[in-house]
Amino acid sequence: PAAAASAPAMAAKPTPPTDPELEERKSRAEQEQAAQRKAQDAKAAAARKDNCQRAREQVALLDSGQRIVRMAPNGEREYLTDEQRAQETQRARALIATECR
């Protein structure tokens, strides 16, 4: 019986001594990584919000029927055709679908 009682104690691995300084450094590193992830997530969310807002404004402008002018590569003004307006509207709506969640 005594041998049976000591067998589970021998089966359990002894825990290595922990270095408080090492644990503190690990903890600080994990906290820094979490803070960096949080900052990156906040930055990405702000960019999505800005993209969403601009896409909504673009759709509103395109749907207004107002003539839209662009500068051509040669510096001249050119008006969007109905086909170009439809393409731009489709592109802006696709942005809304991805950015406005």
C-alpha positions as CSV (number, residue, x, y, z in Angstrom):
1,P,0.0,0.0,0.0
2,A,2.8,2.5,0.8
3,A,4.4,1.8,-2.6
4,A,1.0,2.4,-4.3
5,A,0.6,5.7,-2.5
6,S,4.0,7.0,-3.6
7,A,3.6,6.0,-7.2
8,P,1.2,8.9,-8.1
9,A,3.6,11.3,-6.4
10,M,6.5,10.0,-8.5
11,A,4.4,10.1,-11.7
12,A,3.7,13.8,-11.3
13,K,6.5,15.9,-12.8
14,P,8.1,18.2,-10.4
15,T,7.6,21.8,-11.4
16,P,10.7,23.7,-12.2
17,P,11.5,26.6,-10.0
18,T,10.1,29.8,-11.6
19,D,12.2,32.9,-11.9
20,P,10.1,35.9,-10.9
21,E,12.1,38.3,-13.1
22,L,11.6,36.0,-16.1
23,E,7.9,35.7,-15.4
24,E,7.6,39.5,-15.1
25,R,9.4,40.0,-18.4
26,K,7.1,37.4,-20.1
27,S,4.1,39.1,-18.7
28,R,5.2,42.6,-19.8
29,A,6.0,41.3,-23.3
30,E,2.5,39.7,-23.6
31,Q,0.9,43.0,-22.4
32,E,2.9,45.0,-24.9
33,Q,1.8,42.6,-27.7
34,A,-1.8,42.9,-26.6
35,A,-1.5,46.7,-26.6
36,Q,0.0,46.7,-30.1
37,R,-2.7,44.4,-31.4
38,K,-5.4,46.7,-29.8
39,A,-3.8,49.8,-31.4
40,Q,-3.6,48.1,-34.8
41,D,-7.2,47.0,-34.5
42,A,-8.3,50.6,-33.6
43,K,-6.3,52.0,-36.5
44,A,-7.8,49.5,-39.0
45,A,-11.3,50.3,-37.6
46,A,-10.8,54.0,-38.1
47,A,-9.6,53.4,-41.7
48,R,-12.6,51.3,-42.4
49,K,-14.9,53.9,-40.9
50,D,-13.3,56.6,-43.1
51,N,-13.5,54.4,-46.2
52,C,-17.1,53.6,-45.5
53,Q,-18.0,57.3,-45.1
54,R,-16.3,58.3,-48.3
55,A,-17.9,55.4,-50.2
56,R,-21.4,56.5,-49.0
57,E,-20.7,60.1,-50.0
58,Q,-19.6,58.9,-53.4
59,V,-22.7,56.8,-53.9
60,A,-24.9,59.8,-52.8
61,L,-23.1,62.0,-55.3
62,L,-23.3,59.5,-58.1
63,D,-27.0,58.8,-57.4
64,S,-27.8,62.6,-57.3
65,G,-27.7,62.8,-61.1
66,Q,-25.4,65.8,-60.9
67,R,-22.8,65.9,-63.7
68,I,-19.4,64.7,-62.5
69,V,-16.1,66.0,-63.9
70,R,-12.7,64.4,-63.7
71,M,-9.3,65.7,-64.7
72,A,-8.0,63.7,-67.6
73,P,-4.3,62.7,-67.7
74,N,-3.7,65.5,-70.2
75,G,-5.1,68.1,-67.7
76,E,-8.5,68.6,-69.5
77,R,-11.8,68.2,-67.8
78,E,-13.9,65.2,-68.8
79,Y,-17.5,64.4,-67.7
80,L,-18.4,60.9,-66.6
81,T,-20.5,59.0,-69.1
82,D,-23.5,57.0,-67.9
83,E,-21.5,53.8,-68.2
84,Q,-18.6,55.3,-66.2
85,R,-21.1,56.5,-63.6
86,A,-22.6,53.0,-63.3
87,Q,-19.1,51.5,-62.9
88,E,-18.2,54.0,-60.2
89,T,-21.5,53.4,-58.4
90,Q,-20.9,49.7,-58.5
91,R,-17.3,50.1,-57.2
92,A,-18.5,52.4,-54.3
93,R,-21.3,50.0,-53.4
94,A,-18.8,47.1,-53.2
95,L,-16.6,49.3,-50.9
96,I,-19.7,49.9,-48.7
97,A,-20.3,46.2,-48.5
98,T,-16.8,45.5,-47.3
99,E,-16.0,48.5,-45.2
100,C,-19.3,49.3,-43.6
101,R,-19.7,46.4,-41.2
